[in-house]
Amino acid sequence: MFKQIFAITLMNLRNLPERLGASLVIVVGLAGVVGVLTALLAMSEGLGATLKATGRPDRAMVLRGGSDAELNSGLDRDSATLVTEQVGVRKGADGKPLASRELVLIAELPLKRTGTSGNVTLRGVEAGAFELRPDLKIIAGRKFAPGLNEMLVGKGVTEQFEDAELGQVVRIRGADWTIVGVFESGNAHDSELWIDTDTAQSAFGRQGYSMVLVGLESAESLPAFQAALKAETRLNVDAESQSAYYARQTGGSTAMIKVLTTVVSFVMALGAIFAALNTMYASVSTRTTEIATLRAIGFGPLPVVVSVLIESMLLATIGGLLGALGAWLIFNNYAVTTLGGSFTQLVFNFKVTPRLLQAGMTLALAIGFIGGLLPAVRAARMPVTVALREA
């Protein structure tokens, strides 16, 4: 049986050049399916990875009670200071509670790709923000000086927005800010503008803060910290780990992308299956005489089925590899911006991972199998006499 399978498969592959046009229909169709699927999944993967990298379980974000995001939260000075004095907060290098009282606003800058205005997160931070975020590195220039209208910009902002380079002066809400440094963190902060908190309050007429970021003694200290906040009658706040906050913020976006991916992939997969069916049916029809002759000289139906399936899945493999390679070359680390949970632009890179490539190849092989199965069964079940008469 294996010798028969080998013989028929070899014959089919040798005849592929004669059916090049029909075979390319399968290859190109599956390349498109795998490429689109991989690109959409890479977008979801990149967005999720960027937001996931922003949070750590040993840092807690404290917002006003009932607030679900920094932008709609507000804490007065006394409350923000009281938060930093609770149990579970670790001490910084200066021996004081490691915390950053932060003010989050929205600024507008023109996008490079369109020239239209895009919302950017403007974050007022205290000195503790840099110790709390050791992954943030100044890659050009220096830190801003407290009390001056100086600004740090994330690397993603400089890449996607105009007039956001080192040394430029940007006007935000009637105030001019000089960009004195560019930082890179590899997470959502790369999409932000950073200024001094006190300067931000003075420039924009704000008295309080949006939230307080605190460093915990350990991730296990979070329940005790939350309990202390609840027990403090002067506070009306909610606290959660920074990683949990950003996971919650990205949930809606990634879910929407996954639904879109599923719908688009399903529609394209159906088209590819029908294309494979039509192509393989046409291929079997043109080889009726060959198949009938093989059956007449003693070849069994199973080798015929297997040989047709091998041909179909080989074409599917080629198409899948081309689609995966194209997606990796075009989209891996491709930088884009999208609206984040705070209605500000979030810069992130597509991530084409081995897991996504494997998913694309699995889909290609499944389509190749389904597309080749029915024509293969038809070829095997065709009575020899009928096949010879049709020939």
N, C-alpha and C positions, 0 to 999 in steps of 0.2 A: 504493500500500500504506500509506503513512504517513497519507494522508487517511482511509483506512478505519480505521486504528488510532485516530486522533484522534477520529473520529466515534463509534466503539463505546465508547471509554474515556469520552468526555464523557457518553454516554447512561448508562453504568454509574454514573458518579459522581452524576449527577442523581437516579438511583434509589436512592442509598444511604439517604436518610431512610426509605424504605419497608422497608429491611432493617436498621434501626438496632439492634434487639436482637441479631441474629446477628452484626453487625459489631462490636458492643461485646464480644462473647465473645473475638474475636481481639485487640482493643485491650487489654482488661483483662488477658487471659492473658499477652500479651507484655510489658505494663508490669510485671507481677509477676516474670516471668523476668529481665528486664533489671535491675529494682530489686534483686532478691536477689543476682544475679551481681555487680553493681557494689558492693553493700554488702560482700559477702564478700571481693572483691578489694581494696576500700578498707581493710579490716581488715588484710590481709596487707601492703598497701603502707605503711600507717601504722606497723605494727610494725617492718617492715624499715627504714623511713626513720629511725625513732627510734634503733634500735641502730646503724645505719650512721653516723648523725651523732655517735655517742659516740666512735668511734675515729678516729685519725689515723695515717697511715703513718710519721710522724716521732716517734712515741712508742712505746716498747716496754714490754710487760708481762712481768715475770719471775716465774715460779711455781716451786714445788718440782718437781723432775724427776718426770715421770709424772702430774702433776696436770692435770686438764682444766678446772678452774674455780677461782675465787678461794676459795670456801668450803672446798674440800678440799685447799687448799695451805697450807703452813706453812714459814716461814723463821726461823731464829734471828737474833739481832741482828748477830752477826759476819758471817754470810752476806749479810744484807741490806745491810750497810755495804760489804762487798767488791764487791757487784754494782755499786754506784754509782761505783766507782773504775776501771772497765774502759774500754778504748778505745772511742771512738764516742759517749760521753756528753757532751753539751754543758754548758757552764757557765751558771749562772743569773745573775741581776742582782747577786748578792753574790759572784760569782766562784767559788762552790762548785759541785760537780756538781748539775745540775738533776734532782732526784728526789724522790719521795714514798714513804716506807715506810708501807704501809697495812694496817690490820687490818679485815677484813670479817666481820661477825657478822649474825645475824638477830634482829630485834625484832618485837614484835607490837603492832598498833594496831587499834582497831575501825573497820571500813569504814562509811562514811556510808550507803550504799545498803542494807545488810543488818544492820548492828549487830554482825555476827560479826567475830572477829579475823582479820586478814590479816597475812601475813609482809611485813616491810619490810627492805630492806637497810640496815644500820647500818655506816657506813664511818668508820673512824678515819683521819685524814689529817694530814700534816705541812704546814708552810707552803708547801712547793714545789708542793703539789697545786693551788693557785690559779694559780700562774704556768704550770704545765703545762696548765691548762684555761682558757685566756683567754676561751672562750665562756661561762663561768659568771659570771653577774652577780648581785650582791646587789640584790634588788628591794624589800626591806623590812628594816628593822633593821640589824644589823651582823654582822661575823664573830665567831665564838666566841673567847674568851680562853683561851690554853693554861693548863692546870692547873685550870680550873674546869669544873663540870658544866654546860656550856653547849652548845647544839646549833643547827645550821643545818638547815632542812628544805627539800626541793625543792618547787617549785610544785605538781607533780602530787600530792604527798603531802597538801598542804593542801586540795586540791580533792576528794580521794577518801577521806580518813581523818578521823575525828573527833579532836578535842582536839589538832590539829596546827597551830594558828594561832600567830602571833607573840605572845609573852608567856605562853603556856600552859606548864605544867609536866607532863611525861610521865614515867611510872615505867616503867623498863625493867630487868628482871632485878634488882629490888631497889634500884635507884638512881634518884634523881630528877634530871631534866634540864630545864633552862629553855631554851625556844626563843627565841633572841635574834635570829634572822634567817631570811629566806626567800630562796632563790636560784632562778634560772631559767637553764637551759642549753640547752633545746631538744632534749635527748637523754635517754638512760636515767638519767642522774644526777638528773633531776627526780623520780624515784621513790625517792630515797634520803634518809637522815638522815646528817648529817656531824657528827663530833665530833673533838676533838684525839686523836691516836694515843696519846700517853703517858698521857693521862687515861683513855682506853678500856682500856689495858693494866692500869692500876691498879684501875679500877672493876670490871673483869670477870676479874681474875686471870690475865691472859695475859702471856707473856714475849716472844713473837716477833711476827711479822707474817704476813699472808696472802700478800702479794705486794709487789713494788717496781715502781712506775711511773717510768720514766726518759725524759727528753727526749733524743732523738738529735740529732747534728749535722745530719743530713739523713736522708731515707728510705733513701738508698743506704748509710748507715752500719750498717744492721741486720745484714748478713752478717758484717761485721768484729766487731761487738759480740757476736753469737752465737758466733763462733769463739773470741773471747777468753774467754767464759764456759765453753765446753767445754774450753779449754786449762787453765783454773784448776782444779787438782786438789782444792782445798778446797771446791769448789762442786758441788752436784748440782741444777742448775736447768735450766729450759727457758725460752726467750724467743721471743716473736713480736710482731709489730707489733700495736698496740692495735686497729687496724681489722680485722686478720685474726682477732683473738680474738673480737670482737663479731660478726663475720660467722659464725664457727663456732658461737657461742652461739645465734644466731637461726636457724640452718639447720633444726633439727628443728621449731621452731614454725611457720615459714613453709611448710615442706614439708607439714605436717599440714593447715594452712589451705588450701593449694592443692589437696590431695587432696579435702578436704571440698567446696571450691568446684566442682571438676570433677564430683564425684558428684551434688551437689545440682543444679547447672546442667544436667547431662545428663538427669536425671529430669524436671525442670521443662520443659526444651526438648522432650522427647518429648511431654509432655502438651500443650504449646502447639502442636506440629506437628499432633497429632491433632485438636485443637480447630479449628485453621485448616483442616485437610482437611474436617472435617465441615461447617464453616460454608460453605466455598467450594463443596463438593458440593451443599449445600442451596441455595445461591444460584444455582448453575448449573441445578439441577433446576427451580427456580421460574421460570427464564427460558428454558425450552426453546423456547417459541413465538417469543420474540424472536430467539434465535440461529438457529432454523430459517428464520425469515422473512429475516433478514439474509443467510444463506447462499443462500436462493432468489433473492434479487435481485442476487446477484453478489459478495457479500463473501467474501473468501478465508478459509481456516482459520487462517493465521498471524496476521492481525489479531485474530481471536477469542482465540487463545492469549495474545498480548501484552496485550490489554485486560484479560483476567482476571488475569494476573500483575501488571499495574500496579495493579489494585484491591487485590489481596492484599498487595502490598508497600507500598502507601500506608497501608493499615491497620496493617501491621507497623511502618512508620516512626512513625506517630502513637503506637502503643503503646510503642515503644522510647524515643521522646522523653519521654513521660510517666513511664516508669520511670526514665530517667536523671535527669530533673529532680527526681523524688521522692527518689531516692537522694542527689543532691547537696544538696537542702534539708535532709534529715533527718540524713544521716550525715557530711557533710563537716565535719571538725574535731570530731566527736563524741568525747568523752573516755571511755575505758574502762580497766579494769585487767584484767590477765591474769597467770598465773604465768609468770615468766621462767625462764631456764636455771638459776638458783640457787634455785628454789622460793620466790622472793619475788615480791610483786606488782609488775608493771611497768605504769606508767601511760603510755598513748600515745593519739594521736588518729587516727581514721579519716582517710584521705586519698583523696578522690574526685578523681582527676586526669583531664585530657583524654584520656590514653591509655586509662584504664578506661572512660570514657564511649564512646570510639570502639569498644572491644571489645564493649560492650553493644549498641551500635547495629548492629555487624556481625552479631552473633548474631541480633538481631531481623530484620534483612533476610534472613539465610539461612533463618530459620524461615518468613518470609513467602513466600520464593521456593519452598521445598519444599512448603509447605502449599497454594500456589496452582497449582503446576505440573501435578499429576495432574488436578485438576478442569478446568484449562484445556485440557489435551490431550483429555480426555473430551469437552468441549464442541466442540472443533474436529473431532474424528473422528466425531462423531455424524452418521449419514446424514440428509439433509434429510427424506426421506420418513418415516423412523422418528420423527424429532423432531416432525414435524407430526402424525403419527398419535397419539403420546403426548400431544400437546397437546389 
